[in-house]
Each structure stands twice: as structure tokens, then as C-alpha cells.
């Protein structure tokens, strides 16, 4: 059996912005339309908010540009300054 393809996105929030894990999980799950997701936080250690990156993953084959755009729309709608990059 072939292992599922993992879709990866990296999210960086603007300076002095943060998002709670429950809220981010709900947004990503909604954007993907799937509960088959993962989120991890990677702080680079300098203490600057720009150095925090979130790795967003999903195993769903349904993830495409629509899900990425939906996530962007939700983040913008909530007033976040961010960079969201597809990594796979």
C-alpha cells in the first residue's frame, strides 16, 4: 500500500502576533475540509515573534489552491499579517 502524500505549508505571522493552537487547528481543519491534519510550532529561539513558524500538514488529497486560499482569507479576515508558503 502506497503511503499518503503529505502536503506541507509554512505559516509565519507578523511581528507581535500570535494565534492559539486551538484556533489555528480549527482554521486549518476548516480550510482543508479534513480532520487529517497536523500543526507544529517552531520557535527559532531569538524571542522575536517573526521567528515563530507554524508547519501545517495534511494527508488529504483534496488539499489544493482552494484550501490555501481559504486559509489566507480566514487569516486576513481576522486581521493577521502573515506569510503562508506551500512547501510541497
Secondary structure as a PSIPRED ss2 file (coil, helix, strand):
# PSIPRED VFORMAT (PSIPRED V4.0)

   1 X C   1.000  0.000  0.000
   2 X C   1.000  0.000  0.000
   3 X C   1.000  0.000  0.000
   4 X C   1.000  0.000  0.000
   5 X C   1.000  0.000  0.000
   6 X C   1.000  0.000  0.000
   7 X E   0.000  0.000  1.000
   8 X E   0.000  0.000  1.000
   9 X E   0.000  0.000  1.000
  10 X E   0.000  0.000  1.000
  11 X E   0.000  0.000  1.000
  12 X E   0.000  0.000  1.000
  13 X E   0.000  0.000  1.000
  14 X C   1.000  0.000  0.000
  15 X C   1.000  0.000  0.000
  16 X C   1.000  0.000  0.000
  17 X C   1.000  0.000  0.000
  18 X C   1.000  0.000  0.000
  19 X C   1.000  0.000  0.000
  20 X C   1.000  0.000  0.000
  21 X H   0.000  1.000  0.000
  22 X H   0.000  1.000  0.000
  23 X H   0.000  1.000  0.000
  24 X H   0.000  1.000  0.000
  25 X H   0.000  1.000  0.000
  26 X H   0.000  1.000  0.000
  27 X H   0.000  1.000  0.000
  28 X H   0.000  1.000  0.000
  29 X H   0.000  1.000  0.000
  30 X H   0.000  1.000  0.000
  31 X H   0.000  1.000  0.000
  32 X H   0.000  1.000  0.000
  33 X C   1.000  0.000  0.000
  34 X C   1.000  0.000  0.000
  35 X C   1.000  0.000  0.000
  36 X C   1.000  0.000  0.000
  37 X E   0.000  0.000  1.000
  38 X E   0.000  0.000  1.000
  39 X E   0.000  0.000  1.000
  40 X E   0.000  0.000  1.000
  41 X E   0.000  0.000  1.000
  42 X E   0.000  0.000  1.000
  43 X E   0.000  0.000  1.000
  44 X C   1.000  0.000  0.000
  45 X C   1.000  0.000  0.000
  46 X C   1.000  0.000  0.000
  47 X C   1.000  0.000  0.000
  48 X C   1.000  0.000  0.000
  49 X H   0.000  1.000  0.000
  50 X H   0.000  1.000  0.000
  51 X H   0.000  1.000  0.000
  52 X E   0.000  0.000  1.000
  53 X E   0.000  0.000  1.000
  54 X E   0.000  0.000  1.000
  55 X E   0.000  0.000  1.000
  56 X E   0.000  0.000  1.000
  57 X E   0.000  0.000  1.000
  58 X E   0.000  0.000  1.000
  59 X C   1.000  0.000  0.000
  60 X C   1.000  0.000  0.000
  61 X C   1.000  0.000  0.000
  62 X C   1.000  0.000  0.000
  63 X C   1.000  0.000  0.000
  64 X C   1.000  0.000  0.000
  65 X H   0.000  1.000  0.000
  66 X H   0.000  1.000  0.000
  67 X H   0.000  1.000  0.000
  68 X H   0.000  1.000  0.000
  69 X H   0.000  1.000  0.000
  70 X H   0.000  1.000  0.000
  71 X H   0.000  1.000  0.000
  72 X H   0.000  1.000  0.000
  73 X H   0.000  1.000  0.000
  74 X H   0.000  1.000  0.000
  75 X H   0.000  1.000  0.000
  76 X H   0.000  1.000  0.000
  77 X H   0.000  1.000  0.000
  78 X C   1.000  0.000  0.000
  79 X C   1.000  0.000  0.000
  80 X C   1.000  0.000  0.000
  81 X C   1.000  0.000  0.000
  82 X E   0.000  0.000  1.000
  83 X E   0.000  0.000  1.000
  84 X E   0.000  0.000  1.000
  85 X E   0.000  0.000  1.000
  86 X E   0.000  0.000  1.000
  87 X C   1.000  0.000  0.000
  88 X C   1.000  0.000  0.000
